[in-house]
Amino acid sequence: MTSSKEEPGAWGGIHICGRAHTNAEGGKGSSEIGGAVYGGDNDADNSEILKYVRVEYTGYAFDEEHEANGVTFYGVGNGTVVENCEAYHGSDDGIEFFGGSVNVKNMVVVNCSDDSFDWTEGWNGKGENLVAFQEAESTLGYDCDCLIEADNNENNFAATPVSHPVLRNLILVGNGGSKQGIRLRRGTEVEIVSAKVCGKAKALAVESAETENALLNGISKLESVRISGTLDSKESIYTNDLFVGAGNLTEQSFEYASLDDIEKECTWMNGPNNAPFSMISNSEHLIPLVRSDF
């Protein structure tokens, strides 16, 4: 899904509203675009299938406070299938979750100017094989925000159900600037297993007492995480020493100059038997989406 305009913000993006939980006040929410109601008590809710879909040049701004993301999941349940999707060159977030329990697999975000991945309102699904790549500002023309920005609830850090996704196999590459790579804040919990983060001034930041205590007490887990800098702790509860003591690595010197470099480590990005793939669109980027069951 693309636009002939071929520039960020050309159109809105995909918005899916489901009946799974949200910790928004009253257990219901209203979508940022269109005001559609979402939320409920059915975490197994099924919003059908989103597979082998790429959205390009999303992020249309309706006004200063309402700007679309690439793909937004509002209270979407885990009966929904989401695999092999990409958000490319959007002017807001790439992929965002407002509550819900939806699981995602093989997700790529490229050059979205705000956060690559974003969650809030109690998202507790699973994510496997997540890639975020931000091209160098010198050639892209703009700085980008976080690679992951993660909240529980911005108005009530202790709201339940608490955000607690379980994420495995991440490569997150930023394009410099003063922003964070992974930013865990506002009470979110998380489990991240096997991740590499580079290209941001603060590769990994934790920012609220609730979030840091969850890490300290083992409710949240960071395992086999490699970052190009050190962990930044706002509350000094979960510190860089604790992060390293859990077997994670800091001050790593790895970098990825292009998506080609990431593809070499992510076999799931390749077609069947590493065969050449056909581009779905004429955009000049490097991640075609290929399915093997045609």
C-alpha positions, 0 to 999 in steps of 0.5 A: 500500500503506497502513494504516487506522491512517494514522500512521508505523510502522503496518506494515513496508514492501517488502523485495526480496532479490536475487542481485546483489553486496554488499560485506558480509563473505563476499559475502552478507548477511542482511536486517534484517527476517526474516533473508533471505539476499541477495547473489551474483555476478549483477548482471543478476539480475531481481527483476521489476517495481516500478512505480507503487507508493506505500507509506504509513505504513511503518517498523514497529519489531520492536524497538529495532534492527530497524525497516522502511524504506519500500522496501528493495533487498537485493542487487537486480540491474539486470534489475529494473525500478523506476520511479514509486514513492513512500515516504510518511510512514514512521518509518524510511528511505524508500528504501534500497539494500544493495548491488546494481546496480538502477536506479531512475527517478522516485522520491519520498520524503515525510516519512520521519523517518529518511533519505529515500534511503540506500545502503550495501554497494556499491550502484552502480546509476543513479537518475534523477529523485529527489525528497525532501521533508520538511514543516516540523517545525512542522506535521509534528510531528517533525524528519527525518534526512538527505535522502541518507545514503550509505555504502560499508561501515560496517565497512570503508570500502574494501570492494569493490565500492565504492558508486558510484551515478550520479544525475541530476536531484535535488530534495532539500528538508529541514525544518531541524534540524542534520542533513545534506542529502546526507551522503557518508561511509564510503568511498562514491563517487558521481556526482551531476549536476544537483541542488538541495539546501536546508532542512538545516543542512549541505546537503552533507557529506563525511566520510571520507578515502576519500570525499573523495579520490574526489572530489578525484581525479575518481573521484566527481563533483558537477556542476551541484549547487546547495546552500543552504549550503556544503560541509562537509568533515570531513577538509578534503581535498575542500573547499568551494573545490574544490566551487565551482571545479568549477562548483557553486553554494553559498549559494543562496536557493531554497526549496520550501514544498510539493510543488506547488512541486517539481511545477512543475519536475518534469514527470515528476510530471504525468500524460499531457498534464498532465491531472488525476489521480485519487488512488490513496488518500485520503491528503492529500498531493500526489503521485498516481502516474499511468501513461499506458498503461492 
